[in-house]
Amino acid sequence: MTHEERIDSDRRSIYVGNVDYGSTADELEMYFNGCGHVNRVTIPYNRFTGHPKGFAYIEFSERESVRTAMTLDETLFRGRVIKVLPKRTNIPGFRTTDPYLRGGWSRGRGSRASRFYPLRGCHFIRENGRARPWVDSF
């Protein structure tokens, strides 16, 4: 697929959030079929656990179908209020995980130490490109 074809496909696609984990592509296709002809339904899965991630992408044949599908935002699907948005196109080379774009370094989950001032007695050892905590025994 060329870059232009991918952009065109994204303009005919929607993001559906808060999808029930037991939902199938056929159920989503039937739910959104009233908005226009559905070309493809994609439900991403976690590659390590094999469980669905809780959202889906739906590609339509026509761009007008995206506007129609937006009317289903905040409606009930399998007992959950879904979020329907136009699919955004990823920009090649743009990373949202860059710490400078997020406004600084993250301290990590549950860490009370900053990157520059670790807790007393706690040092960070760098092995294989990763930092791991090492605590002095007093």
N, C-alpha and C positions, 0 to 999 in steps of 0.2 A: 504494500500500500504506500503510495507516495504521500508526501506531507500535505498536499492540497486535498487529496482524497480523505485523509484522516481528519482534516479540519472540516470538510463538508459532512463527514459522518458524525462528528461531534456536534455540529449545528443541528442535526436531525435527531439528537439523542438527549435523554434526560437522566438525571441522577435521582434515585429513589432511596431515601434514608429511613431508618428505623423499621426495616423489613423484618418480619417474624422469621426466626431462624429455621423454621420448618417449611417455609414457603418454597414452591417450585417455580421453575421458569414458565411452565404452562399456566399456573395460576396467575402469575403476573401478566402474562400475555393476554389472558382472558379479561383481566381487570382493566388493562389499558387499551384493549382492542377497540373500544368505542371512540377513542381519540383519533384513530387512524390505523392504517396497516402497520403491524409490528414486524420489522425485519429480523431483529435479534434481541434476546434477553440474556444479559450476562450477570451472574451472581458470583462475585469473587469469594474464594475460600482461603482460609489460613493454610499455608503450605505445610506447616509443621503439625497442626492438630487435625486438619481436614474439615474443620467446622466452618460454616458460612460466616462472613464478616458482618452481616446485618444490613447490607445495602446492595443495590443492584443498579445496572445501567440498562436502559431500554432504547434501542435505535428504531426510529420510524422511517417510512418511505419518504414522507414529505416534511418540510420544515414547519408547516402550519400545525402539524400534529403536536409539536412541542408546546405551543401556546394553549392548545386544547387540554393537553395533559397537565398543565400548570393549574388548571381549575380543580384538579384532584388533590392539591396540596392540603395537608391537615385533614384528610378524610380517613376513615377507618378501613384498614385492610387486615384481615385475620386478627381482629381485636386490638390492633395497634394503630396509633395515629402516625401516618407516614408523612415524610417531607419530600416534596417534589420540586426539583430545581433543574434549570438547563445544565447540561453537562459542560464543564469547562475544559478547554484545550490546554494540555500541559505545554509549557514552553521549554524546548530543549535547552539543557544546561542551567536551568534555574532550579536551585535547591532551596526548599523551605526549611531544611534542617540546618542551614548555615547559622551558627550562633550569632554572627554579627547582624544578620537580618532579623533575628528574633529579639534583639536588644540585649545581648550579653550571653554569658555562659550560664548554662543550667547547672544547678547544684546536684541534680540527680534525685532519685526517689528516696525520700526520707533522710537525706543527708543534712546535717547541721553544719558541715564544714564548707567553706568556700574553696574556690580553686587555688587561691593564693595564701589563705590563712587556715590551715587545717586545725582540727581540735588538738588540744594538748596531748602529746603522746601518740598521735596518729600521723603516720607518714604514708605517702603514696609511692609505691614501687612500680616502675614501668617495665612490663614484660610483654614481648610480642606485640608492641604497639598499643597495649591497653594498660590503664592504671588500675591497680588494686590496692586496697587499704592494707596497711601493716601497722599493728599497734605495739608500742613498747610495753614490756611488762615491768612494772615498778615493784 
